[in-house]
């Protein structure tokens, strides 16, 4: 099968969605399929070997200019190539450009309008390349903010279109009310060109089906999967009870308010007061956008004001080897998101390394923890309840180890990239069958 996977680069950030897309594309290739992982906006950055093509469509600079200035909607071949050059886009990605939903509302609406928006020439270039050079059997859009591409790409290629939903509700909720209303109107209309939507968990499938006004039959659930390399290495023996090593709590996610680090900081302070500051430690890793630095400093101030400066370490962004080493230094991990997280990639990574997790009882987490047994659930938004869960895990090393072993076995046996690829292929085949029915009745 020839699969065109249209993925949105996240600038200079290691993004869970980009990593998922790259992992899935690589797994599909290993299954013998011809996959073009097509970056849009910026090159895709991942901590695995990249498999994307070396061309960027819908380059971020061109898209931004086209959404605001009619002059740039004309074809300027030399200038267009320059502004879409991967090196330039990587450089731009490292600048302090805001990518908040509120700031990007105008551009988002323009892209959602498809051939009627300011990016018509970008859409024509992508359609021409897919139809003329790659000729896919199926087109997969990485998220529903790309729905403006669905109809034109389907007409140009004759291939059915599949669309993932990976957390766009959070983006939509951050938009200005008038932009959000218009975006939803456009998305609902453009969704008619999509055969099947794919969500990473049942909670998100139901949430997005409601937002897009889709019947349940048009939504499938394909859980995330990991490439096991590195995560499956033998584990070193855990410290025995009575060891002088502090009980180490970890956080691995973007350092941002929606990921809930402030709740973990609050819980850690409570835990330290109960257990003793010399017995606990907090380690955090993950990308920090420039405009989230103030948030991080406020969280760190909470820790410092409690006299716990020496017990906290922030490592910044880590590569794959650094991530595995980081995870294996932990006794438990928590990313207490304040929104209904649909993916939870770092939670799977923690469990793959034998680390139990403490997560809020919303989004993907109840589904994953019920299936794996690799962690405990807490009251969403409650630092004190999270502190209680961490304390119980701290005081039960045997139970904690058993929980880690259950989670590790479940993830490495069931939440694999191969399983994700097989489930996604079933979706593609179903979409092809539905597309053939539509063609026969049209």
Long-range contacts (C-beta under 8 A, 24 or more apart in sequence): 1-33, 1-34, 1-137, 1-138, 1-425, 1-428, 2-33, 2-34, 2-35, 2-36, 2-134, 2-135, 2-136, 2-137, 2-138, 3-28, 3-33, 3-34, 3-35, 3-36, 3-136, 3-137, 3-138, 3-140, 3-428, 4-35, 4-36, 4-38, 4-130, 4-134, 4-136, 4-138, 4-139, 4-140, 4-157, 4-159, 5-35, 5-36, 5-37, 5-38, 5-140, 5-142, 6-38, 6-40, 6-57, 6-126, 6-139, 6-140, 6-141, 6-142, 6-146, 6-149, 6-153, 7-37, 7-38, 7-39, 7-40, 7-44, 7-52, 7-142, 8-39, 8-40, 8-41, 8-142, 8-143, 8-145, 8-146, 9-39, 9-40, 9-41, 9-42, 9-43, 9-44, 9-45, 9-56, 9-60, 9-89, 9-93, 10-42, 10-44, 10-45, 11-41, 11-42, 11-45, 11-60, 11-92, 11-93, 11-94, 11-97, 11-99, 12-42, 12-45, 12-90, 12-93, 12-94, 13-45, 13-93, 13-254, 13-287, 13-289, 13-317, 14-45, 14-46, 14-47, 14-287, 14-317, 15-45, 16-343, 16-345, 16-346, 17-142, 17-143, 17-166, 17-167, 17-343, 18-44, 18-45, 18-46, 19-46, 19-47, 19-48, 19-345, 20-166, 20-200, 20-224, 20-343, 20-345, 21-142, 22-46, 22-48, 22-50, 22-51, 22-52, 23-48, 23-225, 23-226, 23-227, 23-417, 23-420, 24-225, 24-417, 24-420, 24-421, 24-424, 25-51, 25-52, 26-51, 26-227, 26-417, 27-225, 27-227, 27-417, 27-418, 27-420, 27-421, 28-421, 28-424, 28-425, 30-418, 30-421, 31-418, 31-421, 31-422, 31-425, 33-425, 36-134, 36-136, 38-126, 40-146, 41-89, 42-89, 42-90, 42-92, 42-93, 43-86, 43-89, 43-90, 47-319, 47-320, 47-323, 48-227, 48-320, 54-86, 55-84, 55-86, 55-129, 56-84, 56-86, 56-89, 57-84, 57-122, 57-125, 57-126, 57-129, 58-111, 58-119, 58-122, 58-126, 59-83, 59-84, 59-89, 59-122, 60-89, 60-92, 60-93, 61-88, 61-89, 61-92, 62-119, 62-122, 63-107, 63-110, 63-111, 63-119, 63-122, 64-107, 66-110, 66-118, 66-119, 66-121, 66-122, 67-106, 67-107, 67-110, 67-111, 67-117, 67-118, 67-119, 68-106, 68-118, 70-118, 73-118, 73-119, 73-120, 73-121, 74-121, 75-121, 80-121, 96-290, 96-291, 98-291, 99-289, 100-174, 100-291, 101-171, 101-172, 101-173, 101-174, 101-175, 102-174, 102-175, 102-176, 102-179, 105-175, 105-176, 105-179, 105-183, 106-179, 108-145, 108-175, 108-179, 108-183, 109-179, 109-182, 109-183, 109-186, 111-145, 111-146, 111-148, 112-145, 112-147, 112-148, 112-183, 112-186, 112-187, 112-190, 113-148, 113-186, 114-148, 114-149, 114-150, 114-151, 114-152, 114-190, 115-152, 117-148, 123-148, 123-149, 123-152, 126-153, 127-152, 127-153, 127-156, 127-157, 128-156, 130-156, 130-157, 131-156, 131-157, 137-428, 137-432, 138-162, 138-428, 138-431, 138-432, 140-164, 140-428, 141-194, 142-166, 143-167, 143-168, 144-168, 144-187, 144-191, 144-197, 144-208, 144-212, 145-171, 145-187, 147-186, 147-187, 147-190, 147-191, 147-193, 147-194, 148-186, 148-190, 150-190, 150-191, 150-193, 150-194, 151-190, 151-192, 151-193, 154-193, 159-435, 160-195, 160-196, 160-431, 160-432, 160-434, 160-435, 161-193, 161-194, 161-195, 161-431, 162-194, 162-195, 162-196, 162-197, 162-198, 162-427, 162-428, 162-431, 163-191, 163-194, 163-196, 163-197, 163-198, 164-197, 164-198, 164-199, 165-197, 165-198, 165-199, 165-204, 165-205, 165-208, 165-342, 166-199, 166-200, 166-342, 166-343, 167-204, 167-341, 167-342, 167-343, 168-208, 169-204, 169-207, 169-208, 169-211, 169-339, 169-340, 170-258, 170-339, 172-211, 173-339, 184-211, 184-212, 187-211, 187-212, 188-212, 188-213, 194-218, 195-430, 195-431, 195-434, 195-435, 195-438, 196-220, 196-427, 196-430, 196-431, 196-434, 198-222, 198-424, 198-427, 199-342, 200-224, 200-342, 200-343, 200-364, 201-342, 201-343, 201-363, 201-364, 201-367, 201-368, 202-367, 203-340, 203-342, 203-362, 203-363, 203-364, 203-366, 203-367, 204-340, 204-342, 204-363, 204-364, 207-340, 207-342, 220-427, 220-430, 222-420, 222-423, 222-424, 222-427, 223-368, 223-415, 223-419, 223-420, 223-423, 224-343, 224-344, 224-345, 224-348, 224-415, 224-420, 225-415, 225-416, 225-417, 225-418, 225-419, 225-420, 225-421, 226-345, 226-348, 226-349, 226-352, 226-411, 226-415, 226-416, 226-417, 227-416, 227-417, 228-352, 228-412, 228-416, 228-417, 230-320, 230-321, 230-324, 231-324, 231-349, 231-352, 231-353, 231-411, 231-412, 232-352, 232-412, 233-324, 235-328, 235-353, 235-354, 235-408, 236-328, 238-397, 238-401, 241-397, 246-278, 246-279, 246-280, 246-281, 246-311, 247-275, 247-279, 247-280, 247-281, 247-331, 247-332, 247-394, 248-280, 248-281, 248-282, 248-283, 248-329, 248-330, 248-331, 248-332, 249-280, 249-281, 249-282, 249-283, 249-330, 249-331, 249-332, 249-333, 249-334, 249-390, 250-282, 250-283, 250-284, 250-285, 250-326, 250-327, 250-329, 250-330, 250-332, 250-333, 250-334, 250-350, 250-355, 251-282, 251-283, 251-284, 251-285, 251-286, 251-333, 251-334, 251-335, 252-284, 252-285, 252-286, 252-323, 252-326, 252-327, 252-333, 252-335, 252-346, 252-349, 252-350, 253-286, 253-335, 253-337, 253-346, 254-286, 254-287, 254-288, 254-289, 254-292, 255-284, 255-286, 255-287, 255-288, 255-289, 255-292, 255-295, 255-296, 255-314, 256-289, 256-292, 256-295, 257-292, 257-295, 257-338, 258-337, 258-338, 258-339, 259-286, 259-335, 259-337, 259-338, 260-335, 260-336, 260-337, 260-338, 260-360, 261-295, 261-296, 261-299, 262-295, 262-298, 262-299, 262-302, 263-336, 263-338, 263-381, 263-382, 263-383, 263-386, 264-334, 264-335, 264-336, 264-383, 264-386, 265-299, 265-300, 265-302, 265-303, 266-302, 266-383, 266-384, 266-386, 266-387, 267-334, 267-336, 267-383, 267-384, 267-386, 267-387, 267-390, 268-303, 268-308, 268-312, 268-387, 268-390, 269-302, 269-303, 269-306, 269-308, 270-383, 270-384, 270-387, 271-387, 271-390, 271-391, 271-394, 272-306, 272-308, 272-311, 273-306, 274-387, 274-391, 275-391, 275-394, 277-307, 277-308, 277-311, 279-394, 280-311, 280-394, 281-311, 281-312, 281-313, 282-308, 282-311, 282-312, 282-313, 283-312, 283-313, 283-314, 283-315, 283-326, 283-329, 283-330, 284-312, 284-313, 284-314, 284-315, 285-314, 285-315, 285-316, 285-317, 285-318, 285-322, 285-323, 285-326, 286-316, 286-317, 287-316, 287-317, 288-316, 288-317, 323-349, 324-353, 327-353, 327-355, 328-353, 328-354, 328-355, 330-355, 331-355, 331-393, 331-394, 331-400, 332-356, 332-357, 332-358, 332-390, 332-393, 332-394, 332-400, 333-357, 333-358, 334-358, 334-359, 334-386, 334-390, 335-359, 336-360, 336-378, 336-380, 336-386, 337-362, 337-363, 338-380, 338-381, 339-363, 341-365, 344-368, 347-375, 348-411, 348-415, 350-407, 351-375, 351-404, 351-407, 351-408, 351-410, 351-411, 352-407, 352-408, 352-411, 352-412, 352-415, 353-408, 354-404, 354-405, 354-407, 354-408, 355-404, 355-407, 356-393, 356-400, 356-403, 356-404, 356-407, 357-407, 358-386, 358-389, 358-390, 358-393, 360-386, 371-410, 371-414, 372-406, 372-407, 372-410, 372-411, 372-415, 373-403, 373-406, 373-407, 373-410, 374-403, 374-404, 374-406, 374-407, 374-408, 374-410, 374-411, 375-403, 375-407, 376-403
